[in-house]
Amino acid sequence: MYLLDKATQLTVDRARLTDLYAHPPASDLDGRCHVRANMVTSLDGAAMVGGVSGALGGDGDHEIFELLRDLCDVVLVGSGTVIGEDYGPIRGDSDADTAPRLAMVSGSLSIDPDQASVAAPTTVIMTCASAPEDNRRRLLDAGATLVDCGETEVELPRVLSALAERGRLRVLCEGGPGLLANLYADDLVDELCVTIGPAIVGGSSGRITHGPDGAPTRQMRRAHVLADDEGYLFTRWVRA
């Protein structure tokens, strides 16, 4: 893997990658969450192939994916992505009350209680008070941990506040496109990491963000661009 620095290619090892993707120190965050999103796309902007994003990645993307998980306190993800990508439990501290490693967002709680990550002690489901009671009961009976973050809908600022209260300040959002669009609409994303794969997908696949028209444009500044010998680009963008 190489760091593209103007006309120069600088070889990057694991230690250098860790430096390049380091979060701000907790002392700089003043008790608030730092939200990083990590997504993958094709050359023509497709966010998925066959309904999943993993098919777009390669070895380098998998390395970045695992590194960003290692560097974060909690993975924030929509329940549709958890189901579609078949998430398992996120490794980490076994105390679910103080150290959730997977924060799943679901307003409807229409999640199969047998889904692998639901009852894991490192998972917390961020929902709202108006979620259907029968769905809530099924998940609680399966051992899930639920946190209400709003009355009639999941309010993302309240989600981040709940994570911050648990000391989980370094947040990694892995999508899906709807959740990422809503985070951007609320101006909650501090940085975006995008892997660009060397493929043209075509078809009707959506983008890495998908939400209602009219959301404000958010400007970002390029932090770095990495490349590998398979033709992938690994970009990191921060608030302008």
Biotite code that builds the C-alpha atoms (Angstrom):
import biotite.structure as struc

atoms = struc.array([
    struc.Atom([0.000, 0.000, 0.000], chain_id="A", res_id=1, res_name="MET", atom_name="CA", element="C"),
    struc.Atom([1.227, 3.487, -0.831], chain_id="A", res_id=2, res_name="TYR", atom_name="CA", element="C"),
    struc.Atom([0.551, 7.014, 0.342], chain_id="A", res_id=3, res_name="LEU", atom_name="CA", element="C"),
    struc.Atom([0.067, 9.274, -2.657], chain_id="A", res_id=4, res_name="LEU", atom_name="CA", element="C"),
    struc.Atom([1.836, 12.523, -1.800], chain_id="A", res_id=5, res_name="ASP", atom_name="CA", element="C"),
    struc.Atom([1.823, 14.690, -4.919], chain_id="A", res_id=6, res_name="LYS", atom_name="CA", element="C"),
    struc.Atom([4.106, 12.829, -7.347], chain_id="A", res_id=7, res_name="ALA", atom_name="CA", element="C"),
    struc.Atom([5.689, 10.655, -4.668], chain_id="A", res_id=8, res_name="THR", atom_name="CA", element="C"),
    struc.Atom([4.703, 7.143, -3.577], chain_id="A", res_id=9, res_name="GLN", atom_name="CA", element="C"),
    struc.Atom([5.563, 6.391, 0.035], chain_id="A", res_id=10, res_name="LEU", atom_name="CA", element="C"),
    struc.Atom([5.246, 2.818, 1.248], chain_id="A", res_id=11, res_name="THR", atom_name="CA", element="C"),
    struc.Atom([2.931, 2.551, 4.264], chain_id="A", res_id=12, res_name="VAL", atom_name="CA", element="C"),
    struc.Atom([3.223, -0.123, 6.958], chain_id="A", res_id=13, res_name="ASP", atom_name="CA", element="C"),
    struc.Atom([0.754, -0.927, 9.751], chain_id="A", res_id=14, res_name="ARG", atom_name="CA", element="C"),
    struc.Atom([2.290, 1.549, 12.184], chain_id="A", res_id=15, res_name="ALA", atom_name="CA", element="C"),
    struc.Atom([2.089, 4.359, 9.643], chain_id="A", res_id=16, res_name="ARG", atom_name="CA", element="C"),
    struc.Atom([-1.516, 3.406, 8.801], chain_id="A", res_id=17, res_name="LEU", atom_name="CA", element="C"),
    struc.Atom([-2.391, 3.632, 12.481], chain_id="A", res_id=18, res_name="THR", atom_name="CA", element="C"),
    struc.Atom([-0.915, 7.143, 12.621], chain_id="A", res_id=19, res_name="ASP", atom_name="CA", element="C"),
    struc.Atom([-2.754, 8.212, 9.460], chain_id="A", res_id=20, res_name="LEU", atom_name="CA", element="C"),
    struc.Atom([-6.124, 7.088, 10.844], chain_id="A", res_id=21, res_name="TYR", atom_name="CA", element="C"),
    struc.Atom([-5.643, 8.147, 14.458], chain_id="A", res_id=22, res_name="ALA", atom_name="CA", element="C"),
    struc.Atom([-8.629, 9.775, 16.161], chain_id="A", res_id=23, res_name="HIS", atom_name="CA", element="C"),
    struc.Atom([-8.193, 13.057, 18.022], chain_id="A", res_id=24, res_name="PRO", atom_name="CA", element="C"),
    struc.Atom([-7.164, 12.461, 21.645], chain_id="A", res_id=25, res_name="PRO", atom_name="CA", element="C"),
    struc.Atom([-10.041, 12.260, 24.104], chain_id="A", res_id=26, res_name="ALA", atom_name="CA", element="C"),
    struc.Atom([-8.799, 15.438, 25.787], chain_id="A", res_id=27, res_name="SER", atom_name="CA", element="C"),
    struc.Atom([-9.607, 17.358, 22.575], chain_id="A", res_id=28, res_name="ASP", atom_name="CA", element="C"),
    struc.Atom([-13.163, 16.038, 22.291], chain_id="A", res_id=29, res_name="LEU", atom_name="CA", element="C"),
    struc.Atom([-14.562, 17.741, 25.404], chain_id="A", res_id=30, res_name="ASP", atom_name="CA", element="C"),
    struc.Atom([-16.818, 14.769, 26.148], chain_id="A", res_id=31, res_name="GLY", atom_name="CA", element="C"),
    struc.Atom([-18.429, 14.592, 22.704], chain_id="A", res_id=32, res_name="ARG", atom_name="CA", element="C"),
    struc.Atom([-18.252, 11.814, 20.143], chain_id="A", res_id=33, res_name="CYS", atom_name="CA", element="C"),
    struc.Atom([-15.925, 11.947, 17.154], chain_id="A", res_id=34, res_name="HIS", atom_name="CA", element="C"),
    struc.Atom([-17.820, 10.307, 14.277], chain_id="A", res_id=35, res_name="VAL", atom_name="CA", element="C"),
    struc.Atom([-15.919, 8.624, 11.463], chain_id="A", res_id=36, res_name="ARG", atom_name="CA", element="C"),
    struc.Atom([-17.752, 6.879, 8.608], chain_id="A", res_id=37, res_name="ALA", atom_name="CA", element="C"),
    struc.Atom([-16.196, 4.137, 6.494], chain_id="A", res_id=38, res_name="ASN", atom_name="CA", element="C"),
    struc.Atom([-17.754, 3.201, 3.157], chain_id="A", res_id=39, res_name="MET", atom_name="CA", element="C"),
    struc.Atom([-16.795, 1.536, -0.130], chain_id="A", res_id=40, res_name="VAL", atom_name="CA", element="C"),
    struc.Atom([-17.879, 2.428, -3.644], chain_id="A", res_id=41, res_name="THR", atom_name="CA", element="C"),
    struc.Atom([-17.238, 1.413, -7.251], chain_id="A", res_id=42, res_name="SER", atom_name="CA", element="C"),
    struc.Atom([-15.763, 3.754, -9.849], chain_id="A", res_id=43, res_name="LEU", atom_name="CA", element="C"),
    struc.Atom([-19.278, 4.614, -11.008], chain_id="A", res_id=44, res_name="ASP", atom_name="CA", element="C"),
    struc.Atom([-20.561, 5.303, -7.489], chain_id="A", res_id=45, res_name="GLY", atom_name="CA", element="C"),
    struc.Atom([-22.309, 2.030, -6.650], chain_id="A", res_id=46, res_name="ALA", atom_name="CA", element="C"),
    struc.Atom([-22.400, 1.311, -2.923], chain_id="A", res_id=47, res_name="ALA", atom_name="CA", element="C"),
    struc.Atom([-23.332, -2.373, -3.283], chain_id="A", res_id=48, res_name="MET", atom_name="CA", element="C"),
    struc.Atom([-23.141, -5.382, -5.554], chain_id="A", res_id=49, res_name="VAL", atom_name="CA", element="C"),
    struc.Atom([-25.878, -7.959, -5.157], chain_id="A", res_id=50, res_name="GLY", atom_name="CA", element="C"),
    struc.Atom([-27.240, -6.106, -2.150], chain_id="A", res_id=51, res_name="GLY", atom_name="CA", element="C"),
    struc.Atom([-24.002, -6.108, -0.119], chain_id="A", res_id=52, res_name="VAL", atom_name="CA", element="C"),
    struc.Atom([-21.062, -3.737, 0.034], chain_id="A", res_id=53, res_name="SER", atom_name="CA", element="C"),
    struc.Atom([-18.457, -6.358, 0.876], chain_id="A", res_id=54, res_name="GLY", atom_name="CA", element="C"),
    struc.Atom([-18.338, -7.553, -2.721], chain_id="A", res_id=55, res_name="ALA", atom_name="CA", element="C"),
    struc.Atom([-16.721, -4.245, -3.731], chain_id="A", res_id=56, res_name="LEU", atom_name="CA", element="C"),
    struc.Atom([-13.702, -4.584, -1.424], chain_id="A", res_id=57, res_name="GLY", atom_name="CA", element="C"),
    struc.Atom([-10.295, -6.212, -1.764], chain_id="A", res_id=58, res_name="GLY", atom_name="CA", element="C"),
    struc.Atom([-7.434, -7.132, 0.560], chain_id="A", res_id=59, res_name="ASP", atom_name="CA", element="C"),
    struc.Atom([-6.457, -3.519, 1.197], chain_id="A", res_id=60, res_name="GLY", atom_name="CA", element="C"),
    struc.Atom([-10.040, -2.529, 1.961], chain_id="A", res_id=61, res_name="ASP", atom_name="CA", element="C"),
    struc.Atom([-10.304, -5.383, 4.440], chain_id="A", res_id=62, res_name="HIS", atom_name="CA", element="C"),
    struc.Atom([-7.089, -4.204, 6.112], chain_id="A", res_id=63, res_name="GLU", atom_name="CA", element="C"),
    struc.Atom([-8.426, -0.652, 6.479], chain_id="A", res_id=64, res_name="ILE", atom_name="CA", element="C"),
    struc.Atom([-11.795, -2.019, 7.659], chain_id="A", res_id=65, res_name="PHE", atom_name="CA", element="C"),
    struc.Atom([-10.174, -4.017, 10.457], chain_id="A", res_id=66, res_name="GLU", atom_name="CA", element="C"),
    struc.Atom([-7.835, -1.171, 11.413], chain_id="A", res_id=67, res_name="LEU", atom_name="CA", element="C"),
    struc.Atom([-10.676, 1.321, 11.762], chain_id="A", res_id=68, res_name="LEU", atom_name="CA", element="C"),
    struc.Atom([-12.561, -1.125, 13.958], chain_id="A", res_id=69, res_name="ARG", atom_name="CA", element="C"),
    struc.Atom([-9.464, -1.590, 16.109], chain_id="A", res_id=70, res_name="ASP", atom_name="CA", element="C"),
    struc.Atom([-9.165, 2.167, 16.558], chain_id="A", res_id=71, res_name="LEU", atom_name="CA", element="C"),
    struc.Atom([-12.799, 2.869, 17.475], chain_id="A", res_id=72, res_name="CYS", atom_name="CA", element="C"),
    struc.Atom([-14.770, 2.484, 20.689], chain_id="A", res_id=73, res_name="ASP", atom_name="CA", element="C"),
    struc.Atom([-18.058, 1.545, 19.049], chain_id="A", res_id=74, res_name="VAL", atom_name="CA", element="C"),
    struc.Atom([-19.360, 0.626, 15.595], chain_id="A", res_id=75, res_name="VAL", atom_name="CA", element="C"),
    struc.Atom([-22.588, 2.492, 14.761], chain_id="A", res_id=76, res_name="LEU", atom_name="CA", element="C"),
    struc.Atom([-24.681, 0.814, 12.079], chain_id="A", res_id=77, res_name="VAL", atom_name="CA", element="C"),
    struc.Atom([-28.246, 0.637, 10.826], chain_id="A", res_id=78, res_name="GLY", atom_name="CA", element="C"),
    struc.Atom([-30.170, -2.564, 11.480], chain_id="A", res_id=79, res_name="SER", atom_name="CA", element="C"),
    struc.Atom([-30.719, -3.089, 7.744], chain_id="A", res_id=80, res_name="GLY", atom_name="CA", element="C"),
    struc.Atom([-26.968, -3.224, 7.219], chain_id="A", res_id=81, res_name="THR", atom_name="CA", element="C"),
    struc.Atom([-26.549, -5.591, 10.163], chain_id="A", res_id=82, res_name="VAL", atom_name="CA", element="C"),
    struc.Atom([-29.081, -7.951, 8.595], chain_id="A", res_id=83, res_name="ILE", atom_name="CA", element="C"),
    struc.Atom([-27.996, -7.543, 4.962], chain_id="A", res_id=84, res_name="GLY", atom_name="CA", element="C"),
    struc.Atom([-24.281, -7.930, 5.706], chain_id="A", res_id=85, res_name="GLU", atom_name="CA", element="C"),
    struc.Atom([-24.908, -10.619, 8.374], chain_id="A", res_id=86, res_name="ASP", atom_name="CA", element="C"),
    struc.Atom([-22.993, -8.885, 11.173], chain_id="A", res_id=87, res_name="TYR", atom_name="CA", element="C"),
    struc.Atom([-21.712, -10.965, 14.019], chain_id="A", res_id=88, res_name="GLY", atom_name="CA", element="C"),
    struc.Atom([-20.853, -9.604, 17.474], chain_id="A", res_id=89, res_name="PRO", atom_name="CA", element="C"),
    struc.Atom([-18.140, -6.951, 17.576], chain_id="A", res_id=90, res_name="ILE", atom_name="CA", element="C"),
    struc.Atom([-15.190, -8.000, 19.681], chain_id="A", res_id=91, res_name="ARG", atom_name="CA", element="C"),
    struc.Atom([-14.498, -5.983, 22.778], chain_id="A", res_id=92, res_name="GLY", atom_name="CA", element="C"),
    struc.Atom([-15.293, -5.598, 26.459], chain_id="A", res_id=93, res_name="ASP", atom_name="CA", element="C"),
    struc.Atom([-17.919, -8.063, 27.701], chain_id="A", res_id=94, res_name="SER", atom_name="CA", element="C"),
    struc.Atom([-19.720, -5.508, 29.913], chain_id="A", res_id=95, res_name="ASP", atom_name="CA", element="C"),
    struc.Atom([-22.622, -4.331, 27.734], chain_id="A", res_id=96, res_name="ALA", atom_name="CA", element="C"),
    struc.Atom([-23.685, -1.570, 30.152], chain_id="A", res_id=97, res_name="ASP", atom_name="CA", element="C"),
    struc.Atom([-20.415, 0.340, 29.989], chain_id="A", res_id=98, res_name="THR", atom_name="CA", element="C"),
    struc.Atom([-18.743, -0.792, 26.771], chain_id="A", res_id=99, res_name="ALA", atom_name="CA", element="C"),
    struc.Atom([-21.082, -1.519, 23.857], chain_id="A", res_id=100, res_name="PRO", atom_name="CA", element="C"),
    struc.Atom([-18.982, -2.352, 20.854], chain_id="A", res_id=101, res_name="ARG", atom_name="CA", element="C"),
    struc.Atom([-21.837, -2.499, 18.338], chain_id="A", res_id=102, res_name="LEU", atom_name="CA", element="C"),
    struc.Atom([-24.558, 0.168, 18.415], chain_id="A", res_id=103, res_name="ALA", atom_name="CA", element="C"),
    struc.Atom([-27.384, -0.887, 16.104], chain_id="A", res_id=104, res_name="MET", atom_name="CA", element="C"),
    struc.Atom([-29.968, 1.748, 15.076], chain_id="A", res_id=105, res_name="VAL", atom_name="CA", element="C"),
    struc.Atom([-33.572, 0.598, 14.613], chain_id="A", res_id=106, res_name="SER", atom_name="CA", element="C"),
    struc.Atom([-36.737, 2.631, 15.049], chain_id="A", res_id=107, res_name="GLY", atom_name="CA", element="C"),
    struc.Atom([-39.062, -0.304, 14.336], chain_id="A", res_id=108, res_name="SER", atom_name="CA", element="C"),
    struc.Atom([-37.095, -3.063, 16.119], chain_id="A", res_id=109, res_name="LEU", atom_name="CA", element="C"),
    struc.Atom([-38.072, -5.387, 13.270], chain_id="A", res_id=110, res_name="SER", atom_name="CA", element="C"),
    struc.Atom([-34.981, -7.507, 13.862], chain_id="A", res_id=111, res_name="ILE", atom_name="CA", element="C"),
    struc.Atom([-34.864, -11.286, 14.117], chain_id="A", res_id=112, res_name="ASP", atom_name="CA", element="C"),
    struc.Atom([-34.053, -12.080, 17.766], chain_id="A", res_id=113, res_name="PRO", atom_name="CA", element="C"),
    struc.Atom([-31.884, -14.949, 16.497], chain_id="A", res_id=114, res_name="ASP", atom_name="CA", element="C"),
    struc.Atom([-29.633, -12.595, 14.492], chain_id="A", res_id=115, res_name="GLN", atom_name="CA", element="C"),
    struc.Atom([-26.093, -13.325, 15.640], chain_id="A", res_id=116, res_name="ALA", atom_name="CA", element="C"),
    struc.Atom([-25.274, -9.918, 17.123], chain_id="A", res_id=117, res_name="SER", atom_name="CA", element="C"),
    struc.Atom([-28.606, -9.134, 18.830], chain_id="A", res_id=118, res_name="VAL", atom_name="CA", element="C"),
    struc.Atom([-28.031, -10.676, 22.242], chain_id="A", res_id=119, res_name="ALA", atom_name="CA", element="C"),
    struc.Atom([-24.242, -10.301, 22.347], chain_id="A", res_id=120, res_name="ALA", atom_name="CA", element="C"),
    struc.Atom([-23.045, -8.542, 25.520], chain_id="A", res_id=121, res_name="PRO", atom_name="CA", element="C"),
    struc.Atom([-21.124, -6.097, 23.313], chain_id="A", res_id=122, res_name="THR", atom_name="CA", element="C"),
    struc.Atom([-24.250, -4.966, 21.394], chain_id="A", res_id=123, res_name="THR", atom_name="CA", element="C"),
    struc.Atom([-26.720, -2.212, 22.220], chain_id="A", res_id=124, res_name="VAL", atom_name="CA", element="C"),
    struc.Atom([-29.763, -1.383, 20.084], chain_id="A", res_id=125, res_name="ILE", atom_name="CA", element="C"),
    struc.Atom([-30.572, 2.318, 19.804], chain_id="A", res_id=126, res_name="MET", atom_name="CA", element="C"),
    struc.Atom([-34.317, 2.738, 19.277], chain_id="A", res_id=127, res_name="THR", atom_name="CA", element="C"),
    struc.Atom([-37.237, 5.019, 20.209], chain_id="A", res_id=128, res_name="CYS", atom_name="CA", element="C"),
    struc.Atom([-40.041, 4.879, 22.758], chain_id="A", res_id=129, res_name="ALA", atom_name="CA", element="C"),
    struc.Atom([-42.733, 4.335, 20.113], chain_id="A", res_id=130, res_name="SER", atom_name="CA", element="C"),
    struc.Atom([-41.148, 1.149, 18.726], chain_id="A", res_id=131, res_name="ALA", atom_name="CA", element="C"),
    struc.Atom([-43.758, -1.664, 18.572], chain_id="A", res_id=132, res_name="PRO", atom_name="CA", element="C"),
    struc.Atom([-44.086, -3.254, 21.984], chain_id="A", res_id=133, res_name="GLU", atom_name="CA", element="C"),
    struc.Atom([-44.239, -6.818, 20.652], chain_id="A", res_id=134, res_name="ASP", atom_name="CA", element="C"),
    struc.Atom([-40.939, -6.335, 18.786], chain_id="A", res_id=135, res_name="ASN", atom_name="CA", element="C"),
    struc.Atom([-39.418, -4.769, 21.886], chain_id="A", res_id=136, res_name="ARG", atom_name="CA", element="C"),
    struc.Atom([-40.512, -7.682, 24.058], chain_id="A", res_id=137, res_name="ARG", atom_name="CA", element="C"),
    struc.Atom([-39.148, -10.329, 21.656], chain_id="A", res_id=138, res_name="ARG", atom_name="CA", element="C"),
    struc.Atom([-35.732, -8.671, 21.609], chain_id="A", res_id=139, res_name="LEU", atom_name="CA", element="C"),
    struc.Atom([-35.626, -8.174, 25.374], chain_id="A", res_id=140, res_name="LEU", atom_name="CA", element="C"),
    struc.Atom([-36.601, -11.801, 25.901], chain_id="A", res_id=141, res_name="ASP", atom_name="CA", element="C"),
    struc.Atom([-33.689, -12.779, 23.622], chain_id="A", res_id=142, res_name="ALA", atom_name="CA", element="C"),
    struc.Atom([-31.300, -10.848, 25.869], chain_id="A", res_id=143, res_name="GLY", atom_name="CA", element="C"),
    struc.Atom([-30.915, -7.654, 23.805], chain_id="A", res_id=144, res_name="ALA", atom_name="CA", element="C"),
    struc.Atom([-29.957, -4.332, 25.368], chain_id="A", res_id=145, res_name="THR", atom_name="CA", element="C"),
    struc.Atom([-32.231, -1.493, 24.186], chain_id="A", res_id=146, res_name="LEU", atom_name="CA", element="C"),
    struc.Atom([-31.745, 2.253, 24.649], chain_id="A", res_id=147, res_name="VAL", atom_name="CA", element="C"),
    struc.Atom([-34.497, 4.732, 23.747], chain_id="A", res_id=148, res_name="ASP", atom_name="CA", element="C"),
    struc.Atom([-33.077, 7.773, 21.937], chain_id="A", res_id=149, res_name="CYS", atom_name="CA", element="C"),
    struc.Atom([-36.256, 9.679, 21.122], chain_id="A", res_id=150, res_name="GLY", atom_name="CA", element="C"),
    struc.Atom([-40.006, 9.409, 21.390], chain_id="A", res_id=151, res_name="GLU", atom_name="CA", element="C"),
    struc.Atom([-41.325, 8.811, 17.865], chain_id="A", res_id=152, res_name="THR", atom_name="CA", element="C"),
    struc.Atom([-38.035, 8.340, 15.997], chain_id="A", res_id=153, res_name="GLU", atom_name="CA", element="C"),
    struc.Atom([-34.390, 7.620, 16.728], chain_id="A", res_id=154, res_name="VAL", atom_name="CA", element="C"),
    struc.Atom([-32.712, 10.995, 17.249], chain_id="A", res_id=155, res_name="GLU", atom_name="CA", element="C"),
    struc.Atom([-29.066, 10.675, 16.261], chain_id="A", res_id=156, res_name="LEU", atom_name="CA", element="C"),
    struc.Atom([-27.778, 13.461, 18.537], chain_id="A", res_id=157, res_name="PRO", atom_name="CA", element="C"),
    struc.Atom([-29.309, 11.524, 21.438], chain_id="A", res_id=158, res_name="ARG", atom_name="CA", element="C"),
    struc.Atom([-27.672, 8.324, 20.166], chain_id="A", res_id=159, res_name="VAL", atom_name="CA", element="C"),
    struc.Atom([-24.275, 10.014, 20.298], chain_id="A", res_id=160, res_name="LEU", atom_name="CA", element="C"),
    struc.Atom([-25.022, 11.472, 23.723], chain_id="A", res_id=161, res_name="SER", atom_name="CA", element="C"),
    struc.Atom([-25.881, 7.987, 25.006], chain_id="A", res_id=162, res_name="ALA", atom_name="CA", element="C"),
    struc.Atom([-22.613, 6.618, 23.624], chain_id="A", res_id=163, res_name="LEU", atom_name="CA", element="C"),
    struc.Atom([-20.637, 9.508, 25.099], chain_id="A", res_id=164, res_name="ALA", atom_name="CA", element="C"),
    struc.Atom([-22.193, 8.846, 28.510], chain_id="A", res_id=165, res_name="GLU", atom_name="CA", element="C"),
    struc.Atom([-20.774, 5.335, 28.244], chain_id="A", res_id=166, res_name="ARG", atom_name="CA", element="C"),
    struc.Atom([-17.322, 6.701, 27.431], chain_id="A", res_id=167, res_name="GLY", atom_name="CA", element="C"),
    struc.Atom([-17.547, 5.583, 23.805], chain_id="A", res_id=168, res_name="ARG", atom_name="CA", element="C"),
    struc.Atom([-16.294, 8.723, 22.073], chain_id="A", res_id=169, res_name="LEU", atom_name="CA", element="C"),
    struc.Atom([-14.574, 7.241, 19.004], chain_id="A", res_id=170, res_name="ARG", atom_name="CA", element="C"),
    struc.Atom([-17.523, 6.252, 16.819], chain_id="A", res_id=171, res_name="VAL", atom_name="CA", element="C"),
    struc.Atom([-17.161, 4.353, 13.539], chain_id="A", res_id=172, res_name="LEU", atom_name="CA", element="C"),
    struc.Atom([-20.258, 4.410, 11.321], chain_id="A", res_id=173, res_name="CYS", atom_name="CA", element="C"),
    struc.Atom([-20.394, 1.618, 8.745], chain_id="A", res_id=174, res_name="GLU", atom_name="CA", element="C"),
    struc.Atom([-23.683, 2.705, 7.180], chain_id="A", res_id=175, res_name="GLY", atom_name="CA", element="C"),
    struc.Atom([-25.964, 1.957, 5.626], chain_id="A", res_id=176, res_name="GLY", atom_name="CA", element="C"),
    struc.Atom([-26.612, 4.816, 3.229], chain_id="A", res_id=177, res_name="PRO", atom_name="CA", element="C"),
    struc.Atom([-29.757, 5.946, 5.046], chain_id="A", res_id=178, res_name="GLY", atom_name="CA", element="C"),
    struc.Atom([-28.059, 6.221, 8.427], chain_id="A", res_id=179, res_name="LEU", atom_name="CA", element="C"),
    struc.Atom([-25.066, 8.025, 6.928], chain_id="A", res_id=180, res_name="LEU", atom_name="CA", element="C"),
    struc.Atom([-27.326, 10.484, 5.104], chain_id="A", res_id=181, res_name="ALA", atom_name="CA", element="C"),
    struc.Atom([-29.155, 11.264, 8.343], chain_id="A", res_id=182, res_name="ASN", atom_name="CA", element="C"),
    struc.Atom([-25.888, 11.762, 10.216], chain_id="A", res_id=183, res_name="LEU", atom_name="CA", element="C"),
    struc.Atom([-24.802, 14.230, 7.541], chain_id="A", res_id=184, res_name="TYR", atom_name="CA", element="C"),
    struc.Atom([-28.176, 15.993, 7.607], chain_id="A", res_id=185, res_name="ALA", atom_name="CA", element="C"),
    struc.Atom([-27.662, 16.549, 11.351], chain_id="A", res_id=186, res_name="ASP", atom_name="CA", element="C"),
    struc.Atom([-24.034, 17.655, 10.754], chain_id="A", res_id=187, res_name="ASP", atom_name="CA", element="C"),
    struc.Atom([-22.685, 14.876, 12.978], chain_id="A", res_id=188, res_name="LEU", atom_name="CA", element="C"),
    struc.Atom([-19.979, 13.396, 10.714], chain_id="A", res_id=189, res_name="VAL", atom_name="CA", element="C"),
    struc.Atom([-16.421, 14.523, 11.473], chain_id="A", res_id=190, res_name="ASP", atom_name="CA", element="C"),
    struc.Atom([-14.674, 12.454, 8.829], chain_id="A", res_id=191, res_name="GLU", atom_name="CA", element="C"),
    struc.Atom([-15.408, 10.089, 5.961], chain_id="A", res_id=192, res_name="LEU", atom_name="CA", element="C"),
    struc.Atom([-13.186, 7.249, 4.773], chain_id="A", res_id=193, res_name="CYS", atom_name="CA", element="C"),
    struc.Atom([-14.066, 5.993, 1.297], chain_id="A", res_id=194, res_name="VAL", atom_name="CA", element="C"),
    struc.Atom([-12.530, 3.049, -0.526], chain_id="A", res_id=195, res_name="THR", atom_name="CA", element="C"),
    struc.Atom([-12.902, 3.399, -4.299], chain_id="A", res_id=196, res_name="ILE", atom_name="CA", element="C"),
    struc.Atom([-12.767, 0.040, -6.050], chain_id="A", res_id=197, res_name="GLY", atom_name="CA", element="C"),
    struc.Atom([-11.508, -0.405, -9.644], chain_id="A", res_id=198, res_name="PRO", atom_name="CA", element="C"),
    struc.Atom([-14.811, -1.676, -11.031], chain_id="A", res_id=199, res_name="ALA", atom_name="CA", element="C"),
    struc.Atom([-17.764, -0.402, -13.044], chain_id="A", res_id=200, res_name="ILE", atom_name="CA", element="C"),
    struc.Atom([-20.942, -1.908, -11.644], chain_id="A", res_id=201, res_name="VAL", atom_name="CA", element="C"),
    struc.Atom([-23.794, -0.274, -13.571], chain_id="A", res_id=202, res_name="GLY", atom_name="CA", element="C"),
    struc.Atom([-27.352, -1.217, -12.668], chain_id="A", res_id=203, res_name="GLY", atom_name="CA", element="C"),
    struc.Atom([-29.483, 0.587, -10.116], chain_id="A", res_id=204, res_name="SER", atom_name="CA", element="C"),
    struc.Atom([-27.287, 0.421, -7.015], chain_id="A", res_id=205, res_name="SER", atom_name="CA", element="C"),
    struc.Atom([-27.531, 3.498, -4.787], chain_id="A", res_id=206, res_name="GLY", atom_name="CA", element="C"),
    struc.Atom([-24.812, 5.772, -3.442], chain_id="A", res_id=207, res_name="ARG", atom_name="CA", element="C"),
    struc.Atom([-23.077, 5.635, -0.059], chain_id="A", res_id=208, res_name="ILE", atom_name="CA", element="C"),
    struc.Atom([-25.638, 8.153, 1.244], chain_id="A", res_id=209, res_name="THR", atom_name="CA", element="C"),
    struc.Atom([-29.331, 8.013, 0.472], chain_id="A", res_id=210, res_name="HIS", atom_name="CA", element="C"),
    struc.Atom([-31.947, 10.312, 1.956], chain_id="A", res_id=211, res_name="GLY", atom_name="CA", element="C"),
    struc.Atom([-34.577, 12.931, 1.146], chain_id="A", res_id=212, res_name="PRO", atom_name="CA", element="C"),
    struc.Atom([-33.728, 15.819, -1.149], chain_id="A", res_id=213, res_name="ASP", atom_name="CA", element="C"),
    struc.Atom([-33.005, 19.200, 0.374], chain_id="A", res_id=214, res_name="GLY", atom_name="CA", element="C"),
    struc.Atom([-30.359, 18.232, 2.917], chain_id="A", res_id=215, res_name="ALA", atom_name="CA", element="C"),
    struc.Atom([-27.604, 20.858, 3.196], chain_id="A", res_id=216, res_name="PRO", atom_name="CA", element="C"),
    struc.Atom([-24.333, 20.279, 1.349], chain_id="A", res_id=217, res_name="THR", atom_name="CA", element="C"),
    struc.Atom([-21.465, 19.431, 3.687], chain_id="A", res_id=218, res_name="ARG", atom_name="CA", element="C"),
    struc.Atom([-17.974, 20.398, 2.528], chain_id="A", res_id=219, res_name="GLN", atom_name="CA", element="C"),
    struc.Atom([-15.064, 18.074, 3.347], chain_id="A", res_id=220, res_name="MET", atom_name="CA", element="C"),
    struc.Atom([-11.280, 18.456, 3.070], chain_id="A", res_id=221, res_name="ARG", atom_name="CA", element="C"),
    struc.Atom([-8.998, 15.717, 1.755], chain_id="A", res_id=222, res_name="ARG", atom_name="CA", element="C"),
    struc.Atom([-6.699, 14.371, 4.488], chain_id="A", res_id=223, res_name="ALA", atom_name="CA", element="C"),
    struc.Atom([-4.915, 11.668, 2.492], chain_id="A", res_id=224, res_name="HIS", atom_name="CA", element="C"),
    struc.Atom([-5.141, 9.236, -0.410], chain_id="A", res_id=225, res_name="VAL", atom_name="CA", element="C"),
    struc.Atom([-3.651, 5.736, -0.329], chain_id="A", res_id=226, res_name="LEU", atom_name="CA", element="C"),
    struc.Atom([-3.385, 3.239, -3.174], chain_id="A", res_id=227, res_name="ALA", atom_name="CA", element="C"),
    struc.Atom([-2.505, -0.425, -3.586], chain_id="A", res_id=228, res_name="ASP", atom_name="CA", element="C"),
    struc.Atom([-1.323, -2.627, -6.420], chain_id="A", res_id=229, res_name="ASP", atom_name="CA", element="C"),
    struc.Atom([-4.848, -3.986, -7.021], chain_id="A", res_id=230, res_name="GLU", atom_name="CA", element="C"),
    struc.Atom([-6.019, -0.558, -8.195], chain_id="A", res_id=231, res_name="GLY", atom_name="CA", element="C"),
    struc.Atom([-7.931, 0.526, -5.089], chain_id="A", res_id=232, res_name="TYR", atom_name="CA", element="C"),
    struc.Atom([-7.857, 4.046, -3.677], chain_id="A", res_id=233, res_name="LEU", atom_name="CA", element="C"),
    struc.Atom([-8.325, 4.640, 0.040], chain_id="A", res_id=234, res_name="PHE", atom_name="CA", element="C"),
    struc.Atom([-9.363, 8.197, 0.800], chain_id="A", res_id=235, res_name="THR", atom_name="CA", element="C"),
    struc.Atom([-9.888, 10.047, 4.052], chain_id="A", res_id=236, res_name="ARG", atom_name="CA", element="C"),
    struc.Atom([-11.860, 13.284, 4.258], chain_id="A", res_id=237, res_name="TRP", atom_name="CA", element="C"),
    struc.Atom([-12.331, 15.551, 7.280], chain_id="A", res_id=238, res_name="VAL", atom_name="CA", element="C"),
    struc.Atom([-14.540, 18.541, 8.028], chain_id="A", res_id=239, res_name="ARG", atom_name="CA", element="C"),
    struc.Atom([-13.627, 21.510, 5.862], chain_id="A", res_id=240, res_name="ALA", atom_name="CA", element="C"),
])
